[in-house]
Amino acid sequence: MTAHTGTTGSPTGPVTPPPAAAPGRPDDRSPRGAGDGGSRTSRGRGTARAREGRAAWILAIPFCLLFLAFTAWPVVQSLFMSITDTRARDLRKPFSVNIIGFDNFTKALSDPIFRKAAANTAYFVLVGVPLTLVLALAAALALDKGITRFRAIFRLGFYMPVITSIVAVAVVWRFLLQDPGGLINTVLGWVGISGPNWLGDPDWSMPALIIMAAWRNFGTAMIIFLAGLQAVPAELHEAAAIDGANAWKRFRHVTLPLLRPTMLFVMVTTSIGYLQVFEEPFVMTKGGPLNSTMTVSYYTYQQFGFGNYGLASAMSYLIFVVIAIVTAIQFRLLRERA
């Protein structure tokens, strides 16, 4: 017999109840059963993440210990030395030093040799950074567009000075710059020019080191510029050429604007490196003649050698402050031009 339905469509006849769950066993369709499964999954995921976190910390502990021992602690120790009269004899008795405040900084800033070294370093940066960037960009443009055959060989040749030992570079450049008999002065003599005493004349010693540093370091900037040039879309150059732009206008209005982030990075890293220039004067001139190639880093090194640890630490932090200021100014200027 068919059950009759009301106006709402619900059956009016007898309805069979759902089967009861087995005693002692939770119903899988109940919220309680679903909640138990979800909580088990959450607990499992939480346990796995906790294990991964512990493993990550265990793997990071050696690095953290090395960082604390060889970076953080020396920085803190040098900062403390910069406000004390620490000398070499005081290292065995660290508690016998006297805190003298900013006297080391005042002494460094009033030292005529330090001022001369600061002026030499500024000259090195102001001339060396643009020269390095121009050489690097010219080499990158040649490798990107001009040189089609043996490109890998030229790229390796341009980068080779970067990975060459500074001692080997110094031997080569001493042979090139020595007077008399140096190769550069010999070539100049062929065209009737009397070459200067590159390493013995105070007026020419710093330009000689700048040329050597630019030759040695432009390879790194060249590789970075080359990567930036290869990221410039070819469609932009094609569109500019269709509009009648020549090679110079395409370079000025298409390539250079897109290279600004790359140029910022290269300028900042090169400036930081040249502000800390040490190897070139150390291996070529020892700061001479007449302190004409004395740099702040080399003078700081000398003070450490003389045992003036407090004064040398103060000089190191002065270099750090100058680097931070120069980097901030470069970022600000290029951000405004962008």
C-alpha positions as CSV (number, residue, x, y, z in Angstrom):
1,M,0.0,0.0,0.0
2,T,1.5,3.4,-1.1
3,A,2.1,6.0,1.6
4,H,0.3,9.3,1.1
5,T,2.1,12.6,1.2
6,G,1.0,15.9,2.6
7,T,1.2,19.4,0.9
8,T,4.9,19.7,1.9
9,G,5.9,16.5,0.3
10,S,7.0,14.7,3.5
11,P,5.9,11.1,3.9
12,T,3.0,10.5,6.3
13,G,3.6,6.8,6.5
14,P,5.9,5.0,8.9
15,V,9.7,5.8,8.5
16,T,12.4,3.2,9.2
17,P,15.0,4.6,11.7
18,P,18.7,4.4,10.9
19,P,20.6,1.4,12.2
20,A,22.1,1.9,15.6
21,A,25.9,2.0,16.0
22,A,27.6,-1.0,17.4
23,P,28.2,-0.8,21.2
24,G,31.6,0.4,22.1
25,R,32.4,1.7,18.6
26,P,31.9,5.3,17.6
27,D,29.8,6.1,14.6
28,D,32.1,7.1,11.7
29,R,29.5,9.5,10.5
30,S,29.2,11.4,13.8
31,P,31.0,14.7,14.4
32,R,32.9,13.0,17.2
33,G,34.4,10.5,14.8
34,A,35.3,13.2,12.3
35,G,36.9,15.3,15.0
36,D,39.1,12.4,16.2
37,G,40.4,11.9,12.7
38,G,41.1,15.6,12.2
39,S,42.9,15.9,15.5
40,R,45.1,12.9,14.7
41,T,46.1,14.5,11.4
42,S,46.8,17.8,13.0
43,R,48.9,16.2,15.7
44,G,50.8,14.2,13.1
45,R,51.6,17.3,11.1
46,G,52.6,19.2,14.2
47,T,54.9,16.4,15.3
48,A,56.5,16.3,11.8
49,R,57.0,20.0,11.8
50,A,58.5,19.9,15.2
51,R,61.0,17.2,14.1
52,E,61.9,19.3,11.1
53,G,62.4,22.4,13.3
54,R,64.7,20.5,15.6
55,A,66.7,19.0,12.7
56,A,67.1,22.5,11.2
57,W,68.3,23.9,14.5
58,I,70.7,21.0,15.0
59,L,72.1,21.6,11.5
60,A,72.4,25.4,12.1
61,I,74.2,25.1,15.5
62,P,77.7,24.6,13.9
63,F,77.3,27.7,11.7
64,C,75.9,29.7,14.7
65,L,78.9,28.7,16.8
66,L,81.4,29.6,14.1
67,F,79.6,32.9,13.5
68,L,79.7,33.8,17.2
69,A,83.3,32.8,17.6
70,F,84.8,34.3,14.4
71,T,82.5,37.2,13.6
72,A,80.2,38.4,16.4
73,W,82.8,38.1,19.2
74,P,85.6,39.9,17.2
75,V,83.2,42.7,16.3
76,V,82.2,43.2,19.9
77,Q,85.8,42.9,21.1
78,S,87.1,45.5,18.5
79,L,84.3,47.8,19.5
80,F,85.4,47.6,23.1
81,M,89.0,48.1,22.1
82,S,88.1,51.3,20.2
83,I,87.1,53.0,23.4
84,T,90.1,51.8,25.4
85,D,93.9,52.3,25.4
86,T,94.5,48.6,24.5
87,R,98.0,47.8,23.3
88,A,99.6,44.5,22.4
89,R,101.0,44.0,25.9
90,D,97.5,44.3,27.4
91,L,96.1,41.2,25.6
92,R,97.2,38.9,28.4
93,K,95.7,41.3,31.0
94,P,92.4,42.4,29.4
95,F,91.1,43.9,32.6
96,S,94.1,46.3,33.0
97,V,93.1,48.5,30.1
98,N,91.5,51.9,30.7
99,I,88.3,53.2,29.0
100,I,89.1,56.5,27.3
101,G,85.9,57.1,25.5
102,F,86.3,58.6,22.0
103,D,89.9,59.6,22.4
104,N,91.0,57.1,19.8
105,F,88.6,58.5,17.3
106,T,89.8,62.0,18.0
107,K,93.4,60.9,17.8
108,A,92.8,59.2,14.4
109,L,91.0,62.2,12.9
110,S,93.8,64.6,14.1
111,D,96.6,62.3,12.7
112,P,98.1,63.9,9.6
113,I,99.0,60.5,8.1
114,F,95.4,59.3,8.6
115,R,94.1,62.4,6.9
116,K,96.5,61.8,4.0
117,A,95.4,58.2,3.9
118,A,91.7,59.3,3.8
119,A,92.4,61.7,1.0
120,N,94.3,59.0,-1.0
121,T,91.4,56.6,-0.4
122,A,88.8,59.1,-1.6
123,Y,90.9,59.8,-4.7
124,F,91.2,56.1,-5.3
125,V,87.4,55.7,-5.1
126,L,86.5,58.8,-7.1
127,V,88.8,57.8,-10.0
128,G,88.9,54.0,-9.7
129,V,85.1,53.3,-9.6
130,P,84.2,55.2,-12.8
131,L,87.2,53.8,-14.6
132,T,86.3,50.2,-13.6
133,L,82.6,50.7,-14.5
134,V,83.5,52.1,-18.0
135,L,85.9,49.3,-18.7
136,A,83.5,46.6,-17.5
137,L,80.5,48.1,-19.5
138,A,82.6,48.4,-22.6
139,A,83.8,44.8,-22.3
140,A,80.3,43.6,-21.6
141,L,78.9,45.4,-24.7
142,A,81.7,44.0,-26.8
143,L,80.9,40.5,-25.7
144,D,77.2,41.0,-26.0
145,K,77.1,42.5,-29.5
146,G,80.5,43.1,-31.0
147,I,82.5,39.9,-30.6
148,T,80.8,36.9,-32.3
149,R,83.7,34.5,-32.6
150,F,85.7,33.1,-29.7
151,R,83.4,34.8,-27.2
152,A,84.0,32.3,-24.5
153,I,87.8,32.8,-24.8
154,F,87.5,36.6,-24.6
155,R,85.2,36.2,-21.6
156,L,87.7,34.0,-19.8
157,G,90.6,36.4,-20.7
158,F,88.7,39.4,-19.4
159,Y,87.9,37.6,-16.1
160,M,91.3,36.0,-15.6
161,P,92.9,38.9,-13.7
162,V,90.1,38.5,-11.0
163,I,91.2,35.0,-10.1
164,T,94.9,35.6,-10.5
165,S,97.0,35.9,-7.3
166,I,97.7,39.4,-6.4
167,V,101.4,38.5,-6.0
168,A,101.5,37.4,-9.6
169,V,99.7,40.5,-10.7
170,A,102.2,42.6,-8.8
171,V,105.1,41.0,-10.5
172,V,103.6,41.6,-13.9
173,W,102.8,45.2,-13.2
174,R,106.2,46.0,-11.7
175,F,107.7,44.8,-15.0
176,L,105.3,47.0,-16.9
177,L,105.7,50.1,-14.7
178,Q,109.4,50.0,-13.7
179,D,111.6,52.9,-14.7
180,P,113.8,52.7,-16.6
181,G,113.2,49.7,-18.8
182,G,109.5,49.1,-18.1
183,L,107.4,48.0,-21.1
184,I,105.0,51.0,-20.8
185,N,107.7,53.6,-20.8
186,T,109.5,51.8,-23.6
187,V,106.4,51.9,-25.8
188,L,105.9,55.6,-24.9
189,G,109.5,56.3,-25.9
190,W,108.8,54.8,-29.3
191,V,106.4,57.7,-30.0
192,G,108.6,60.4,-28.4
193,I,107.0,60.5,-24.9
194,S,109.2,60.4,-21.9
195,G,107.4,58.1,-19.4
196,P,107.2,59.0,-15.7
197,N,108.6,57.1,-12.8
198,W,105.3,55.4,-12.2
199,L,106.0,53.9,-8.8
200,G,108.7,56.3,-7.6
201,D,107.0,59.6,-8.3
202,P,104.4,60.7,-5.7
203,D,102.3,62.3,-8.5
204,W,102.1,59.1,-10.5
205,S,102.1,56.3,-8.0
206,M,98.4,56.5,-7.1
207,P,97.3,56.7,-10.8
208,A,99.4,53.6,-11.4
209,L,97.7,51.7,-8.6
210,I,94.3,52.8,-9.8
211,I,95.0,51.6,-13.4
212,M,96.2,48.3,-12.0
213,A,93.2,47.9,-9.7
214,A,90.8,48.7,-12.5
215,W,92.4,46.2,-14.8
216,R,92.4,43.5,-12.1
217,N,88.8,44.0,-10.9
218,F,86.7,45.0,-14.0
219,G,86.1,41.3,-14.9
220,T,83.6,40.8,-12.0
221,A,81.6,43.9,-13.0
222,M,81.8,42.8,-16.7
223,I,80.1,39.5,-15.9
224,I,77.3,41.3,-14.0
225,F,76.8,43.8,-16.8
226,L,76.8,41.1,-19.4
227,A,74.0,39.3,-17.5
228,G,72.1,42.6,-17.3
229,L,72.5,43.2,-21.1
230,Q,71.3,39.8,-21.9
231,A,68.1,40.4,-19.9
232,V,67.2,43.5,-22.0
233,P,64.3,42.4,-24.4
234,A,65.4,42.4,-28.0
235,E,61.9,43.7,-29.0
236,L,62.7,47.1,-27.5
237,H,65.8,47.5,-29.6
238,E,63.9,46.4,-32.7
239,A,61.1,48.9,-32.0
240,A,63.6,51.7,-31.4
241,A,65.4,50.8,-34.6
242,I,62.1,50.9,-36.6
243,D,61.5,54.4,-35.1
244,G,64.8,55.5,-36.6
245,A,67.0,55.4,-33.4
246,N,70.7,54.8,-34.1
247,A,73.0,52.6,-32.0
248,W,73.9,55.4,-29.6
249,K,70.3,56.4,-29.0
250,R,69.2,52.8,-28.5
251,F,72.0,52.4,-25.9
252,R,71.2,55.7,-24.2
253,H,67.4,55.5,-24.1
254,V,66.8,51.7,-24.0
255,T,69.8,49.9,-22.6
256,L,71.0,52.3,-19.9
257,P,67.6,52.8,-18.2
258,L,67.1,49.0,-17.9
259,L,70.7,48.6,-16.6
260,R,70.2,51.1,-13.7
261,P,69.6,48.4,-11.1
262,T,72.6,46.4,-12.3
263,M,74.7,49.6,-12.4
264,L,73.6,50.4,-8.8
265,F,74.7,47.0,-7.6
266,V,78.1,47.2,-9.4
267,M,78.7,50.8,-8.2
268,V,78.0,50.0,-4.6
269,T,80.0,46.8,-4.4
270,T,83.0,48.4,-6.3
271,S,82.9,51.4,-4.0
272,I,82.8,49.3,-0.9
273,G,85.8,47.3,-2.2
274,Y,87.8,50.4,-3.2
275,L,87.1,52.1,0.2
276,Q,88.9,49.1,1.8
277,V,91.7,49.0,-0.8
278,F,94.7,47.3,0.8
279,E,96.4,44.7,-1.5
280,E,97.6,47.1,-4.2
281,P,99.5,49.4,-2.0
282,F,100.7,46.5,0.2
283,V,102.3,44.5,-2.6
284,M,103.4,47.4,-4.9
285,T,104.5,50.5,-2.8
286,K,104.1,49.8,0.9
287,G,102.3,53.1,1.1
288,G,105.1,55.2,-0.5
289,P,106.6,57.2,-1.8
290,L,106.0,59.9,0.8
291,N,102.7,58.3,1.8
292,S,101.3,59.0,-1.6
293,T,99.7,55.6,-1.8
294,M,98.9,55.2,1.9
295,T,95.2,54.2,2.3
296,V,93.1,54.0,5.4
297,S,93.0,50.2,5.4
298,Y,96.8,49.9,5.0
299,Y,97.4,52.5,7.7
300,T,95.0,50.6,10.0
301,Y,97.0,47.5,9.3
302,Q,100.2,49.3,10.2
303,Q,98.7,50.4,13.5
304,F,97.8,46.8,14.4
305,G,101.3,45.8,13.5
306,F,102.6,48.6,15.9
307,G,100.5,47.2,18.7
308,N,98.1,50.1,18.8
309,Y,95.0,47.9,18.9
310,G,92.7,50.6,20.4
311,L,93.6,53.2,17.8
312,A,93.5,50.6,14.9
313,S,90.0,49.5,16.0
314,A,88.8,53.1,16.0
315,M,90.1,53.5,12.5
316,S,88.3,50.4,11.4
317,Y,85.0,51.7,12.7
318,L,85.6,55.0,10.9
319,I,86.0,53.1,7.7
320,F,82.7,51.3,8.4
321,V,80.9,54.6,9.0
322,V,82.2,56.1,5.8
323,I,81.2,53.0,3.8
324,A,77.7,53.1,5.3
325,I,77.3,56.8,4.4
326,V,78.6,56.4,0.8
327,T,76.4,53.4,0.2
328,A,73.3,55.2,1.5
329,I,74.0,58.3,-0.7
330,Q,74.4,56.1,-3.8
331,F,71.1,54.4,-3.2
332,R,69.4,57.7,-2.6
333,L,70.8,59.3,-5.7
334,L,70.0,56.4,-8.0
335,R,66.5,56.0,-6.5
336,E,65.8,59.7,-7.2
337,R,66.9,59.3,-10.8
338,A,64.9,56.1,-11.4
